[in-house]
Amino acid sequence: MIQGDLYQAQNQFIEAIASYTKGLQLQPEPSEQLDDTIVSTTCIKLGDALYTVNRPLEAISQYERAIAIAPNSVKAHWMLGRILEAQGWTELALQHYREAMTLDPEFFTPESHINVGRLFQERNFYTEATNFFANALQLKPDYAPAYAAMGNLLLAQGDVAAVAKLYAEAETVDLDLITAKQYNDLGIACIHQHKLDEAIAHFQTAIQIQPDYADAHCNLGNTYLQQENLREAIICFQEALSIDPNFEEVYYNLGTSLAKLDRLDEAITFLHAAISIRPNFADAHYNLASALVKLNRKDLATLAYNHAIALKPAT
């Protein structure tokens, strides 16, 4: 076994494989039987060498043999998980990742906990994913990716209150842990749940963090628009345009808001601008037609309406 270790240390992996294999195949006298710990450790070392020379299936066999002898072998479970995942057998890999990281959570980096948690999340195993993300936060309370992962998981479950609580807790650790985009995403989730006041608060926080975040200004304006607070909506849209003059949705939103205030000439100008940036913007053509009708510009209204119908027949 020692000779195999020497070969391994010198990156002579083929020789190490031969040495470990020979050692495991020896049949000493009953009084000299190898200790189980030595056998399992040697199987792991042999598995490592086989993995290094790209013989994954043989490596799997050795790690499984090690686990059969020592079921609590963190290294064997972890390496077996890595190889199984690389082979595309992710469901099996997750069993061994879970076992390894449950046996010794502190042995693994917060990043490892997050990566495994995401694999569980992708398969809708939310409880397991939560546990791994929580482990990452416990290991490193100021680890921003862990808050992002946990926040995204909670958003996927529609628990906006839990996300808001998580972000508030993060800010007690470090004000810079939560990004403007994360607050913006939380605001969007609140809109989907018709929690408009909460959405407004989150968009405002996003803007405080990143004042030039055009999307957050636009989303804040959209929320005000849903509340029929047109003047505040227009201010937000104008701010978004000052940041990103090519933001066609904002031109459309401004046109829509101004039309509601019967500022029709201004509305038409902004709707034309939206269409010039995105000619196939069916809703902009439709709202333009509506504004033109109110001004009794029937020929132009018909033209705009026909464009809308051609682009979006269900309009």
N, C-alpha and C positions, 0 to 999 in steps of 0.2 A: 504494500500500500504506500509506503514511504517513497518508493521509487516512482510510483505514479504521480505523487505530489511534486516530486522534483521535476519530472517531465512537464507537468501542468504549469509550474512556475516559470519554466523556460519556453512556454508556448509550443512545446512539442506534443501536440494534442493526440496525434495518431499513436505515438509511443505511450502516452498516458492512458489512452483507451485500452491498448493491449495489456498494460501493466495492471490496471484496475480489473479488467476482465479476468485475467489469469488469477489474481488474488481472490476474486469472488468464486472462482471455479474450483479452487483448492478444497480438498476434503480432509481436514486434519483429524487427528484422533479425537474421540468424543471428549476427552479431558481438555482438548485444545480448541474446542469449537469457538469460532469468532463471536465476540459479544455483539448483541443486536445493534447497539449504538454504532459500533464500528462498521457493521454491514450496511446499515441505512446511510451512514455518512459516506461510505464508499460508493454506494449506488448514486447518491446525489452528485458526487464528484465525477463519476462516470457519465451521468446524465449531462452535466455541465460541459464536459469535453465533447460529447456527441453533438450537443446543441451548437457548440462553437464551430464544428466542422460540417454543419448543415445536415445532420442525420436526425431530424426531429422525431421520427417515429420510434427509433431506437431509444432516444432520450426519454420519450414519454414512458416507455416500458420501464426504464430505470427509476424514474421518479415515482411511478406507481408502485414499484417494488419497495422503494424506501418508505412510502406512506403505509403500505401493508405491514411493515415492521414497526414503524414509528408514526402512528396516525396524527400526532401533533407536530410534525415537522413543518415549520413555517416555510422554510426554503423550498422544500419539495412541492408543497401546495402552490406556492407562488410561481415557481418555474413551470410547473405543469400547466397552470393557468395561462401563462404567457405563450407557451407553445401551442396549446389548444386554441387560443384566440387567433394566433398567426395562421393556424390551419383552417380557420373559418368555423371552428366548433365553439362558438361563443357561449352557448348555453352551458356546456360542460366547463368551459373556462371559468365562468362566473361562480360555479360551485366551489372551485378551488381558490379563487380570489377571496370569496367570502370567508372560507375556512381559514386561510392564512391571515387575513386582516382582522378576523375576530380573535384569533389566538394571540396576536401581538400587534395591536393597532399602532403602538408607538414606534414599531420597527419601520413603518412605512412613512413616506413623506406626505404632506397634505395634498400635493399634486396627485400622488398615486390614489389616495382616497377619492379625490374628485373624478379622476379618470374612470375608476371602477364604478363610482356612483352614477356617472353618465351612461355607462353601459346598461346598468339596471334601469335607469330612467327611460332609455330608448325602448325598453321592452315593457314599459308601464309598470315596473316593480317599484312603485313610489316609496313604499316604506323602507325597502333596502337602500334606495338611493338617498333618502333622507338621513339614514343612519351614517352612511359614508360621508356625506357632506357635513354632518354634525361632527364626525370624527375630525375632519379637516379643520373645522373651526376650533375645536377643543385643542388640537395640537398647535394651532397658530391663530389666535383670536384676531390678528390684524391682517389676515390673508384675504385680500380683495377677491381673488377668483372663487374662493369658497362662498362668499356672500353672493356673488353673481350666480353661481351654480344653484345655491339654495333658493335664491330669488326666482330664477327661471323655473325651477321645479314647482314652487308654490304658485307661480303664475299659470303654469300648465294645468294645475288643479283648480284654478279660478279663485284661489284664496287671497284676494287682494289685501284683506285686513292683516293676514299673517306676513305678507311681504312688507307692508308699511311698518309693522312692528319690527321686523328683521332689520330694515334699513335704519330705523330709529336707534336700535341697539348698536348697529355698526357705527353710527355717528358718535356714540359715547366712547368708542374706542379710537376712532380717527375720522375726522370730517371728510377726508378725501377717499374713503373706501368705496363709496357709492357714486357712480358716474351720472352725468346728466342723462345719458341714454337710458339707464336703468329706471330713473324716475319718469322719463318720457314713456317708456314701455308700461310702467305701472299706471300712468295716467290713461293710456289707451285701453288697458284692461278695465279700468274703472268706467270708462265711457261705455264699453260693451255691456257692463252691468248696470248702466243708467245711474251711476253714482257720480253725477256731474260735479258737485261741489268738491268731492275728493279728487276728482280728475284735475280740476282747476288748481288745487293746492299742489299736486305733484308736478304739473307742468310749470308752475311758478318756481318750484324748487329746482327743476331742471334748468330753467333760465337763470336762476341765481348762480348755479354752478357754472353754467356756460352761456353767457349772455348772447353770443352769436350763433346759437343753436336754432336755425331757421325752422326745423321740423317742430320743435317745442312751441315756438311762437305760433306756427300754423295750427297745431293741435289745440293750443289754448284758445285761439280764435274760433276754431270749429266748435269747441265746447260752449263758448259764449253764444255762438250762433244758434246752437241747439236750445239755449235758454232764452232765445230771442233778445239777447243783450247785444244789439247790433252795433252800437257805438263802440263798445269795448272790443267786439270782434274785429271791427274795421281797424282799430288801432293795432291790434295784434297782427293782422294780415299786412298792414303797411310796414310794420317792423320786420316781418319775415321777408318782405320784398326788398327792403333796404339791405338785408344780409345776402339774399340770393335773388337777383333780378330775373333769373330764368326759371323760377319756381312756378310752373304753369298752374298747379292746383290753387296757389294763393291768388293768382289773377282771377281764376274762376270763382273762388270764395268771395273775393272782394266784389266782383261783379254781382254775385248773388245777393250779398249783403246790401249793396247800394240799391239794387232793384227793389228790395223789400222796403227801403226808405223812399222809394219813388225818385231816386236820383238817377234817372234812367240814362241820360247821356253819359254820365260817368260809368255807369254799369256796363253800357255797351262798349265803351273804350276798353275796359278791363277784360270783358269777355272776348273781344277781338284779339287782345294780347294773348290770352290763354290759347286761342285757336291758332294764332301765328306760331306759337311754340309747339303746339301739338295739334296738327290739323284734323286728326281723327278723334278729337275730344267730343264725343256725341252729346254729353250733357251740356257742355258749353254752347254748342250749336242750338240746342233746345232752349236753354235759358236766354240766349241771344234772340231767338225767335219770339219768345214771350215778351221781352223788353221792347222789341220793335213793334209788336202788335199794340202795346200800350201807347206807343207814339204814333200809331196809325200809319206806320211805314209797312204797308201790307205786302208789297212785292218783295222787299228785302226779308221780311218775316217769313214769307213762304219759301224763299230760297234757303234760309237758315234752317227752317223746319225740315225741308226735304233732305238737307245734308244730315240732319240728326237721324232721320228715319233710315237713310241709306247706311249709316254707320251702326245704328242700333235699332233694328226693326221693331223691337218690343217697346221702344220709348213711347 
